[in-house]
Amino acid sequence: MTVITKRGKLPKTPHTEFYYLPGVLSLEEIHGTYGFSGPYSRKLHIRSYPTEQSKPPKKADFNFVVKAAPDDTLQPYHILTHNIPFEGDPIQGRKAVLFGSSTIVSVSKPIKSMAENVFFKNGDKHEIYYIQDGEGVLKTDYGNLSIRKGLYLIVPKGTPYRIEISSKNAFFLLFESSYMTTFPPNYMNNTGQATLMAPVIETEIDVPELQEPIDKKGDYLLDVKHTGGKITRLALSHHPFDIVGWEGSLYPFSFDINNHHGISREIHTAPPMRQTFQSGTAPHNGFSICSFVSQMEGWHPKDIAAPYAHSNVDSDEMMFFSFGEYTAREGVIKAGSMTFHPASLPHSPHGDSALRSMSLRGKLNKMLAVMLDTFFESLTVTECGYEFRDKDYAMSWYKAANETTAVKT
């Protein structure tokens, strides 16, 4: 993030002595990217470095090494994520459904909080959570962020955290990327501030509320994801949330999907107008995240609100339907549906959707969906994604067209 933020207490000049407690030197840590030249934050620990392990590291009893589906036939997918069972905690309960060379898409549907004194750090990838349902709190060494329906939670690589849920269960969509998450550079000016034409405003993020430092000794378990999905468990001798202050441009934050301010025009609006985040560098690597929120359909006297058929030959597309109403896929998708369309195949509305969508001309639509478009990266369906697929999806356009013809005759 280009919004440089400061929380808590730390010396004005970096790398200089500071005493949060009388006579106890606070210890500095730099959480940085791109070696020593990328965005970073400096954190001040009350008395201990984050390197102090009380026991030898050991391999965890779980991992996130992804496995491809047994069938590699080229086809579109409709993954019924609403049918994936609720189980486990927010971390160990995550299930990958799509993956690529630098991207993973997962679903987590926890029924309980993480175990006490257990923490997680993704040392492999940056994370973006989308909260489909549930309530709770994301606790990090930077502070706490609320969890509620409709929020994006951005967690930089290397951030220790834990998730506690206060609802009966929760439903999280998770994107992992080798690259940092930012607002789209094309909507930012050269100082990193959103332009006056942008659909996102960087000051509408919520920043963690730093808590009082926890100055405790004990056995605190930190599960670290690394090397393509392996998990190593570290035993720290002190609580990892011992920060007295931090400042910088690399930190977790949240952003409400409803704070994406849709841009309408006289004719159909293409997805780039809905872009909320970018990971990586277009068009070379990474992906874009688009938020399909309610907005005015085109008001041209002959506008067709439904999207056109398209073959985006350089992008694999995943679309998650947070809300089940979408004219172009009526009768096919429901809340929790996830479609995956590989770049090699075209996709389009179903049946007579284009004709029916004319009734929405100049009106506010009812829609809530999250889309991921890769930049020159192919995604693969996992065993889990394949298990929960709609087996008839590839034929659904043919079926819808025939049903429409039958009604007309």
C-alpha positions as CSV (number, residue, x, y, z in Angstrom):
1,M,0.0,0.0,0.0
2,T,1.2,3.5,-0.7
3,V,-0.7,4.8,2.3
4,I,2.1,5.0,4.9
5,T,0.6,4.4,8.3
6,K,1.9,4.6,11.9
7,R,0.5,2.9,15.0
8,G,1.8,2.8,18.5
9,K,5.2,4.1,19.8
10,L,8.5,4.0,18.1
11,P,11.5,6.3,17.5
12,K,11.1,9.0,14.9
13,T,14.4,8.0,13.3
14,P,14.7,4.4,12.2
15,H,17.4,2.1,13.6
16,T,17.9,4.1,16.8
17,E,17.5,3.1,20.4
18,F,14.0,3.2,22.0
19,Y,12.8,2.0,25.4
20,Y,9.1,1.2,25.7
21,L,9.8,-0.2,29.2
22,P,12.4,1.6,31.4
23,G,15.8,0.1,30.9
24,V,14.6,-2.5,28.3
25,L,15.8,-1.9,24.8
26,S,13.0,-2.4,22.2
27,L,14.1,-4.5,19.2
28,E,13.5,-3.5,15.6
29,E,12.3,-5.7,12.8
30,I,11.9,-4.8,9.1
31,H,9.1,-6.6,7.3
32,G,10.1,-6.0,3.7
33,T,9.6,-7.0,0.1
34,Y,11.8,-7.1,-3.0
35,G,14.9,-7.5,-1.0
36,F,15.7,-4.1,0.6
37,S,14.1,-2.0,-2.2
38,G,10.3,-2.7,-2.0
39,P,7.5,-1.6,0.3
40,Y,8.2,-2.3,3.9
41,S,7.2,-1.6,7.5
42,R,9.4,-1.4,10.6
43,K,8.1,-3.0,13.7
44,L,9.4,-2.6,17.3
45,H,9.2,-5.6,19.6
46,I,9.0,-4.9,23.3
47,R,12.1,-7.0,24.2
48,S,12.5,-10.1,22.0
49,Y,13.4,-10.8,18.4
50,P,11.0,-12.9,16.4
51,T,13.8,-15.4,15.8
52,E,13.8,-16.9,19.3
53,Q,12.7,-20.6,19.0
54,S,12.4,-22.6,22.2
55,K,12.4,-26.0,20.4
56,P,13.8,-27.3,17.1
57,P,11.4,-26.7,14.1
58,K,9.5,-29.8,12.9
59,K,7.3,-30.8,10.0
60,A,3.6,-30.1,10.7
61,D,1.0,-32.9,10.5
62,F,-0.7,-31.1,7.6
63,N,0.3,-29.4,4.4
64,F,-1.2,-27.4,1.5
65,V,0.6,-29.1,-1.4
66,V,-1.9,-29.0,-4.2
67,K,-2.9,-31.9,-6.4
68,A,-4.3,-31.6,-9.9
69,A,-7.6,-33.1,-10.9
70,P,-7.3,-36.6,-12.5
71,D,-8.9,-35.3,-15.7
72,D,-7.0,-32.7,-17.7
73,T,-9.6,-32.4,-20.5
74,L,-10.0,-28.8,-21.6
75,Q,-13.4,-27.7,-20.3
76,P,-15.2,-24.9,-18.5
77,Y,-16.0,-25.6,-14.8
78,H,-18.8,-24.7,-12.5
79,I,-17.5,-25.5,-9.0
80,L,-20.3,-25.9,-6.4
81,T,-18.4,-24.4,-3.4
82,H,-21.6,-24.2,-1.5
83,N,-21.5,-28.0,-1.3
84,I,-18.1,-28.1,0.2
85,P,-18.6,-29.1,3.8
86,F,-18.0,-26.8,6.8
87,E,-15.2,-28.2,8.9
88,G,-12.0,-27.5,10.7
89,D,-10.5,-24.1,11.6
90,P,-9.8,-21.2,9.2
91,I,-6.3,-22.4,8.3
92,Q,-6.4,-26.2,8.3
93,G,-9.9,-26.2,6.8
94,R,-8.8,-24.4,3.6
95,K,-9.2,-26.4,0.4
96,A,-7.5,-25.3,-2.9
97,V,-9.8,-25.5,-6.0
98,L,-7.6,-23.8,-8.6
99,F,-3.9,-23.3,-8.9
100,G,-1.2,-22.0,-11.2
101,S,2.5,-21.1,-11.2
102,S,2.0,-18.1,-8.9
103,T,-1.7,-18.3,-8.0
104,I,-3.9,-20.4,-5.7
105,V,-7.7,-20.1,-5.2
106,S,-9.1,-21.8,-2.1
107,V,-12.2,-22.1,0.0
108,S,-12.3,-22.3,3.8
109,K,-15.5,-23.0,5.6
110,P,-14.5,-23.2,9.3
111,I,-16.6,-24.2,12.2
112,K,-14.2,-23.2,14.9
113,S,-11.4,-20.7,15.7
114,M,-7.8,-21.6,15.5
115,A,-6.4,-23.5,18.5
116,E,-5.2,-21.4,21.4
117,N,-1.6,-20.3,21.2
118,V,-1.4,-21.4,17.5
119,F,-0.6,-18.9,14.8
120,F,-0.1,-19.0,11.0
121,K,2.3,-17.3,8.6
122,N,2.2,-17.7,4.9
123,G,5.9,-17.4,3.9
124,D,5.1,-18.5,0.4
125,K,2.5,-16.1,-0.9
126,H,0.5,-12.9,-0.2
127,E,-3.2,-13.5,0.7
128,I,-6.5,-11.9,-0.1
129,Y,-9.5,-13.2,1.8
130,Y,-13.1,-12.4,0.6
131,I,-15.6,-13.0,3.4
132,Q,-18.7,-14.7,1.9
133,D,-20.2,-15.2,5.4
134,G,-19.3,-15.2,9.1
135,E,-18.0,-12.9,11.8
136,G,-14.9,-12.8,13.9
137,V,-11.5,-11.1,14.1
138,L,-8.2,-11.4,12.3
139,K,-5.5,-10.9,14.9
140,T,-2.0,-10.0,13.6
141,D,1.1,-8.5,15.2
142,Y,0.1,-5.3,13.5
143,G,-3.3,-5.3,15.3
144,N,-6.8,-6.5,14.8
145,L,-9.2,-6.3,11.9
146,S,-12.9,-7.2,12.1
147,I,-14.2,-10.1,10.0
148,R,-17.7,-9.7,8.5
149,K,-19.6,-10.5,5.3
150,G,-18.4,-8.6,2.2
151,L,-14.9,-7.6,3.4
152,Y,-11.7,-8.2,1.6
153,L,-8.9,-8.9,4.0
154,I,-5.4,-8.3,2.6
155,V,-2.6,-10.1,4.4
156,P,1.0,-9.6,3.2
157,K,3.4,-12.5,2.9
158,G,5.2,-13.1,6.2
159,T,2.6,-11.7,8.5
160,P,1.9,-13.9,11.6
161,Y,-1.8,-14.1,12.4
162,R,-4.6,-16.1,13.8
163,I,-8.4,-16.1,13.0
164,E,-11.0,-16.3,15.6
165,I,-14.6,-16.7,14.5
166,S,-17.6,-15.6,16.6
167,S,-20.3,-17.0,14.4
168,K,-21.5,-20.6,14.2
169,N,-19.4,-21.0,11.1
170,A,-17.8,-19.0,8.3
171,F,-17.2,-19.1,4.5
172,F,-14.0,-17.6,3.1
173,L,-12.8,-17.3,-0.4
174,L,-9.0,-17.1,-0.5
175,F,-6.6,-15.9,-3.2
176,E,-2.9,-16.5,-2.8
177,S,-0.3,-14.8,-5.0
178,S,3.5,-14.7,-5.3
179,Y,3.1,-11.0,-5.9
180,M,1.9,-8.1,-3.6
181,T,-1.6,-6.8,-3.6
182,T,-2.2,-3.2,-4.5
183,F,-5.0,-1.0,-5.9
184,P,-4.8,-1.0,-9.7
185,P,-1.9,1.3,-10.8
186,N,-4.0,2.6,-13.7
187,Y,-6.4,4.1,-11.2
188,M,-3.5,5.8,-9.2
189,N,-1.6,9.0,-9.9
190,N,2.1,9.2,-9.7
191,T,2.0,9.7,-5.9
192,G,0.0,6.6,-5.3
193,Q,-3.2,8.5,-4.7
194,A,-6.5,7.4,-6.4
195,T,-7.4,9.6,-9.3
196,L,-10.7,11.4,-9.3
197,M,-12.0,8.9,-11.9
198,A,-11.1,5.8,-10.0
199,P,-13.7,3.3,-8.7
200,V,-11.6,2.8,-5.5
201,I,-10.4,5.2,-2.9
202,E,-7.3,4.2,-1.0
203,T,-8.4,6.1,2.2
204,E,-11.5,3.8,2.5
205,I,-9.4,0.9,3.8
206,D,-9.4,-0.1,7.4
207,V,-6.0,-0.4,9.1
208,P,-5.4,-2.8,12.0
209,E,-6.0,-1.5,15.5
210,L,-2.8,-2.1,17.4
211,Q,-3.4,-3.8,20.7
212,E,-1.3,-3.6,23.9
213,P,1.9,-5.6,23.4
214,I,1.7,-9.1,24.9
215,D,4.9,-9.5,26.9
216,K,4.6,-13.2,27.8
217,K,6.9,-16.2,27.8
218,G,5.7,-19.6,26.9
219,D,5.2,-22.1,24.1
220,Y,3.6,-20.4,21.1
221,L,3.3,-22.4,17.9
222,L,3.7,-20.8,14.5
223,D,2.8,-22.8,11.5
224,V,4.7,-21.5,8.5
225,K,3.7,-22.2,4.9
226,H,6.7,-22.5,2.5
227,T,8.2,-24.2,-0.5
228,G,5.0,-24.8,-2.5
229,G,2.7,-25.7,0.3
230,K,4.8,-27.4,2.9
231,I,4.2,-26.5,6.6
232,T,6.8,-26.3,9.3
233,R,5.8,-25.7,12.9
234,L,8.0,-23.3,14.9
235,A,7.9,-23.1,18.7
236,L,8.5,-19.5,19.8
237,S,9.6,-18.7,23.4
238,H,7.4,-15.5,23.6
239,H,4.1,-14.3,22.3
240,P,4.4,-13.1,18.6
241,F,2.1,-10.1,19.2
242,D,4.7,-8.2,21.2
243,I,4.8,-5.1,19.0
244,V,4.8,-1.7,20.7
245,G,4.6,0.3,17.4
246,W,5.0,0.1,13.7
247,E,5.0,2.3,10.6
248,G,5.3,1.7,6.9
249,S,3.4,0.8,3.7
250,L,3.3,-3.0,4.2
251,Y,0.6,-4.2,6.5
252,P,-2.8,-6.0,6.6
253,F,-5.9,-4.0,5.8
254,S,-9.5,-4.6,4.9
255,F,-11.7,-3.1,2.2
256,D,-15.5,-3.5,1.9
257,I,-16.6,-4.7,-1.5
258,N,-19.4,-2.2,-1.3
259,N,-16.8,0.6,-1.3
260,H,-16.0,-0.3,-4.8
261,H,-17.8,2.5,-6.6
262,G,-19.1,1.1,-9.9
263,I,-18.5,3.0,-13.1
264,S,-21.4,3.0,-15.6
265,R,-21.6,4.2,-19.1
266,E,-24.2,4.4,-21.9
267,I,-23.4,0.9,-23.2
268,H,-22.1,-2.3,-21.5
269,T,-19.3,-1.8,-19.0
270,A,-16.3,-4.1,-19.5
271,P,-14.7,-5.8,-16.4
272,P,-11.6,-3.5,-16.2
273,M,-14.0,-0.8,-15.0
274,R,-14.7,-3.1,-12.0
275,Q,-11.1,-3.8,-11.0
276,T,-10.5,-3.4,-7.3
277,F,-7.1,-4.9,-6.8
278,Q,-4.0,-6.1,-8.7
279,S,-1.4,-8.6,-7.8
280,G,1.7,-8.6,-10.0
281,T,2.4,-6.5,-13.1
282,A,0.0,-6.4,-16.0
283,P,0.3,-7.9,-18.5
284,H,3.3,-9.9,-17.4
285,N,2.3,-11.8,-14.3
286,G,-0.2,-12.1,-11.5
287,F,-3.9,-11.3,-11.7
288,S,-6.6,-8.7,-11.3
289,I,-9.5,-8.9,-8.8
290,C,-12.8,-7.3,-10.0
291,S,-15.8,-6.5,-7.8
292,F,-19.2,-6.9,-9.5
293,V,-21.4,-4.7,-7.3
294,S,-24.8,-3.2,-8.1
295,Q,-24.6,-0.4,-10.6
296,M,-26.6,1.2,-13.4
297,E,-26.9,-0.7,-16.6
298,G,-26.3,1.1,-19.9
299,W,-28.9,3.6,-20.9
300,H,-28.4,3.6,-24.7
301,P,-31.8,3.1,-26.3
302,K,-30.6,-0.2,-27.7
303,D,-28.2,-1.3,-25.0
304,I,-27.9,-5.0,-24.2
305,A,-27.1,-5.4,-20.5
306,A,-25.9,-9.0,-20.6
307,P,-22.2,-9.4,-21.5
308,Y,-21.2,-10.4,-24.9
309,A,-19.5,-13.8,-25.6
310,H,-15.8,-13.4,-25.2
311,S,-12.6,-15.2,-25.7
312,N,-10.0,-13.5,-23.5
313,V,-7.1,-15.5,-24.9
314,D,-4.5,-14.3,-22.4
315,S,-6.4,-14.7,-19.2
316,D,-8.0,-17.6,-17.3
317,E,-11.1,-16.3,-15.5
318,M,-12.6,-17.4,-12.2
319,M,-15.9,-15.8,-11.0
320,F,-17.4,-16.3,-7.6
321,F,-21.0,-15.5,-7.2
322,S,-21.5,-14.1,-3.7
323,F,-25.2,-13.3,-4.5
324,G,-27.2,-15.7,-6.6
325,E,-28.9,-13.2,-8.9
326,Y,-27.2,-12.8,-12.3
327,T,-29.3,-12.4,-15.4
328,A,-26.6,-13.8,-17.8
329,R,-26.5,-17.1,-15.8
330,E,-30.1,-17.3,-14.5
331,G,-31.0,-20.9,-13.7
332,V,-27.4,-22.0,-13.7
333,I,-25.6,-20.3,-10.8
334,K,-26.6,-19.7,-7.1
335,A,-24.9,-18.1,-4.2
336,G,-21.5,-19.8,-3.7
337,S,-21.2,-20.9,-7.3
338,M,-17.7,-20.5,-8.8
339,T,-17.2,-20.7,-12.6
340,F,-13.8,-21.2,-14.2
341,H,-13.2,-20.5,-17.9
342,P,-9.8,-21.3,-19.3
343,A,-8.3,-18.8,-21.8
344,S,-8.5,-21.4,-24.6
345,L,-12.4,-21.4,-24.5
346,P,-15.0,-18.7,-25.2
347,H,-17.8,-18.2,-22.7
348,S,-21.1,-16.3,-22.9
349,P,-24.5,-15.7,-21.3
350,H,-27.0,-18.7,-21.3
351,G,-30.1,-19.1,-23.5
352,D,-32.0,-15.9,-24.2
353,S,-30.2,-13.9,-21.4
354,A,-29.3,-11.2,-23.9
355,L,-32.9,-10.7,-24.9
356,R,-34.2,-10.7,-21.4
357,S,-31.5,-8.3,-20.1
358,M,-32.9,-5.5,-22.3
359,S,-35.5,-5.0,-19.6
360,L,-32.7,-3.8,-17.3
361,R,-31.7,-1.0,-19.6
362,G,-31.0,2.1,-17.6
363,K,-31.8,0.3,-14.3
364,L,-29.9,-0.6,-11.2
365,N,-28.9,-4.3,-11.4
366,K,-28.7,-6.6,-8.4
367,M,-25.3,-8.3,-8.4
368,L,-22.5,-9.3,-6.1
369,A,-19.6,-11.3,-7.4
370,V,-15.8,-11.4,-7.3
371,M,-13.7,-12.2,-10.4
372,L,-10.1,-13.1,-10.8
373,D,-8.4,-12.7,-14.2
374,T,-4.9,-14.0,-14.6
375,F,-2.2,-12.2,-16.6
376,F,-0.7,-14.8,-19.0
377,E,-1.0,-17.6,-16.4
378,S,-2.9,-20.9,-16.8
379,L,-4.8,-22.3,-13.9
380,T,-5.5,-26.0,-13.2
381,V,-8.5,-27.5,-11.3
382,T,-7.5,-29.4,-8.2
383,E,-8.8,-32.7,-6.9
384,C,-11.2,-30.8,-4.6
385,G,-12.5,-28.5,-7.4
386,Y,-13.0,-31.5,-9.6
387,E,-14.9,-33.4,-6.9
388,F,-17.4,-30.6,-6.4
389,R,-17.9,-29.7,-10.1
390,D,-21.2,-29.5,-12.0
391,K,-20.6,-32.4,-14.3
392,D,-23.1,-31.0,-16.9
393,Y,-21.7,-27.5,-17.1
394,A,-19.9,-27.8,-20.4
395,M,-23.3,-28.7,-22.0
396,S,-25.3,-26.0,-20.2
397,W,-25.2,-23.5,-23.0
398,Y,-26.5,-26.1,-25.5
399,K,-29.2,-27.1,-23.0
400,A,-30.3,-23.5,-22.4
401,A,-30.4,-22.7,-26.1
402,N,-32.6,-25.8,-26.8
403,E,-34.9,-24.9,-23.9
404,T,-35.3,-21.4,-25.3
405,T,-36.0,-22.7,-28.8
406,A,-38.6,-25.2,-27.4
407,V,-40.4,-22.4,-25.5
408,K,-40.6,-20.3,-28.7
409,T,-42.0,-23.1,-30.8
